[in-house]
Amino acid sequence: MALMNDHPGEHAAREPIKLLAIRETDLSLDEVFRAVGDDASGGTALFVGTVRNHDGGADVDALGYSCHPSAEAEMRRVAEKVVAEYPVRALAAVHRIGDLRVGDLAVVVAVSCPHRGEAFEACRKLIDDLKHEVPIWKHQKFSDGTEEWVGAC
């Protein structure tokens, strides 16, 4: 009987990065979820970041995201770090830019791995590193008329 770790499905896929994009159009949970579908994966973790109606004690009416021209390349670099550290079978990440309203999807990331624990850890690393390292900035507009720029990195 072969050991479980001998099965090819227990290891990272050769080309696990399936979808990376920065878009001015609405994001789709279905698109991201389909992109990470993999028959060898026992766990898929999906994170969805939405525009909330408050920040730092102030009411948020709307916000806009903008990015540096290098943002997609940096997103790829972050994704490559994640697939180097975890047995990723499939990975996807999309981020909105432009004007968004409360409730809109701002970012969707997903990772499929052979097991759930790996999928959770890899997905968390992906979104945390994306937020800290990819040059995407948020311009928040508050109900009291004030505004604030927030750097994601």
N, C-alpha and C positions, 0 to 999 in steps of 0.2 A: 504494500500500500504506500502510495506517495505521500509525502508530507504536504500539508496545506500550502506552505510557502513555495513549493515547487511549481504550483500552477501559475501560468502566465497572467491570469487575472488578478493575482495577488500583488502584482508589481505595477508601477506607473506605465501608462501607455506611451508609445513612442512619440506621438504628436498630441499631447493632451490639451493644448490651448485651442479651443474651438471657436471662441467668439470674444473679441475685444473691440470696443467701439466707444467713441464719444459722439453724441448725437444731439441735434437740435429738435428732434421729433420725440413723440411719446415713446416710453419704454414699454416692453412687453414681457410680462412674467413668463408667458407661454414660450416665447422665443428663447429665452435664457434657459428655461427648464428643458426644452427639447434639445438645445445645444449640448447639454451635459448628460444626456441619456447614454447609458453604457451598460450592456448586458453583464459585464464583469463587476459592476459596482453594486455593493450592498448598502451603500449609504450615499445620499445626496443631501447636501446642506445648501440652503438658499437664504440670502440676506437681501432684504428690500429696505432701502432708505427712502423715507417720504418727507415731504415738506410739512413741518409741524407748525402749529399756530402760535408758538411762543418760543422765546429763547432768552435766557438770562433774566427772567422776571418780566420781560416785555412782550406784548402781543405783536406777532408777526403777521403782516398782511400779505406779503409776497416776497419773492427773492429771485435773484438772477445768478446764474453760474457762468463764469467765463474761464478760459483755460489758455495756457501757453501753447504755442505750436508744437512743443515737444511732449505734450501730455500723453498722446497715444503711445509714443515710444517708451515713455516712463511707465505707463500702464503695462506694457509688454515686459519690461524689465522686472516689475513687481511680480507679475504672473510667473515669469521664469524662475524667480526665487522660490515661490511657493511650490512649483512642480519639482524643483530640485530638493526640497526638504520633505515632501510628503509623497506617498504613492498615488498620485493623482491620475485618474483615468480620463477625466474631462473637466475643463474649467472654462467659465465664461464670465465676463464683466462688461457692463455697459453703464455709462454715466451721461446724464443730461447736461446740456449747456443751454443758455438762453433764459427767458423769463418763465418762471414756474409759479403756480398758485398753491395755496395750502391744500394738502392731500395728494399733490402730484408725486409721481415716482421720480426720485432724483438719481438713484443708483440701484442697480440689481447685480448681484454677484452670486455665482453658484459653483460648487465643486462636488464632483463625484469621486469616491474612493472605494476600495474594496470593503471597508468597514465604516460604521457610523462615526466612531470616535475620530478617525483620521479625517473624515469629511468635515465634521464640526471644527476641528482645529485648523485645517487648511482654509476653510471658508473665513474663519475669524482672522487668520493672518492676512488673507487676501484683502478683506475690507479695511482692516486696521492699517496695513501698509499702503494701500491705495489712498486712504485719507491723509496719511502723513507724508507721503513721498511724491504723489502725482500733483503737478502744478495746476490745480483747479481751485478757483476762488469763488466764494459766495458773497453776494451783495444783498444783505437783508434790509427790508423796508418795514419799519415798525408803525403801528397804529397811531403813535403820537407824532408822526411826521419825521422822526429821526431815521438815520440809516447807519449801517455798519458793514465794513468789508471784513470777511473772515477768510484767512488763508488756510487751505487744506494742507499745505506743507510749508 
